[in-house]
Amino acid sequence: MKSKIAILSLILSASYPAMSWDIPFGTIPLDYSLSEASNGAALYKKGRDYYAIVMDTDKSDIELGNLDYTGNVDSNGLGLYTKMKLGEHWDKYSDYSYFGMVNGQFFSHKYSFTVAPITYPVVSDGIPITTYIDNKKRDIKTLTKTWGGSYYISSGFSYGQNVDSAIVGFHKDEYLTEDDKTNKVDRLYIGGVPRNGCNPDNQTCQFKYLIFLIANNKSIPQVISEFDSWGVKGSAIIRMDGGDSAQMKTSTFEFDSDLIRSRKIPHSIGIKKYK
């Protein structure tokens, strides 16, 4: 059986006197407790089942440039990037502006123990790291940040001059294998809370909050149901990489899907304390 680790190295006091995090009442489900907060992001947890970094897009940003290119490519011409544990990503890429970090883009984890190609699109600082999409015809969704600082969640993938950052994942219930729907594994999903109540089915809907949700040993229907408690619906949910890749870290907390094997990953998503 996999070793499941969720380490809380520092438990903050219940009053949180030094915290400036504020979020409208009702946005956070009542069964989640606040563990850590900054001006633009906060960590909430629901027992040992769910861990959520909530980010205010008006006050904080994501960082998608956390990868180390080796200068080599695979047989498909895809760049090969150094694989590291998330803690190593934290040590290499985080600075005083970082609140947290989660595992990043899908990759070919069987390619090599030390390096791997990124297998779906990532754009950072207006530069496409890769625009590759495999031929498996999956239902993909994209989280996009514009140069103006607005965040969108849309179907498909397109890259234009107005894109500052973008990362591609899958539709909320896209199944990758026959038993993927019912299997209980660790999962990373991203959900969005619309700005001013706009309809997330509308491609022009901007998102005020982003939720980076780690689910500990859950099925896909369980994760989708959990997002219901946040008021986050289907078109505002993106399925990201999971299983042994599912990892989360802040300065006080670490979740690793499998501490014994601790899968190394080539890419991570940084979540800032402020813009």
C-alpha positions, 0 to 999 in steps of 0.5 A: 500500500502506498505511503501517504504523507501529509506533513504539517510542520507548523500549526498556526494559531486559530486566531491568525493575528498577523494574517491579511487574507480575506475572502467573502464569507461563503466562498470557503466550505465550512468543513475546511480549516485555515492553516496558512495565509498571506496577502494573496493566497491561503492554504485550507485543509479538510482533515487528511482528505483535501488540501486547497491553496486558494489564490486571489487573482487580484493580489497574486499570480502563478509562475509556470517557468519552473523547469530545467531544460537539459538542451536535449530532445527526445525522438519527437523533438520534444525538449527534455527537462530535469526531473526533481522532487517537488521539494527540490523545485521549491529549493531551486525556484521559490523565493520570498514571493512564493506562497506555495507550489504544486506539481505541474504539467503532464509528462512522460514519467516512464521516459527516464528516471532523471529527465522527461519531455513535457507532453502538453502545452505550457506558456510562461512569460509569453514564451511557449515552452511547448505547444505539443498535444498528443494524438489521443484526442482528449478533451482539453482545457486551458488556464490562461493569464493575459498580460493584463493580469486576467485569468480565464478557463477555456476549452481547447488551446490557442496561443496569441500575443495577449497570453502571458501564461497558460497551462493545459489540462483535461476536462474534469471527468476526462478518463485516461484509462478504463478504470480511471473513473472509479480508481481512488488515487491522489489527484490535482485539480484546478477550479475557478470562482468566477468574477462578479458571478459571470457564467463560466461556460462563457469563454470571456468569463474572468476568474477572481479566485483559483483553487489548487485542490489536492485530493488524497486517495479519491475517485474522479466523481468524489473530487467533482462532488467536492468542488460542488461544496466550493460552488465550482461547476464543471466548466470551471474545473481542470483536471491536472496530473495526479497519481504518484505525481500529486504533490503540494508544498508551502513553507509550513506544509508538504503533501507527497503522494508517495514519500517512499518513491516520491516521484520526480517531476520536470515541472511545477506551478508556483503560487505567489503571495502577491503580484 
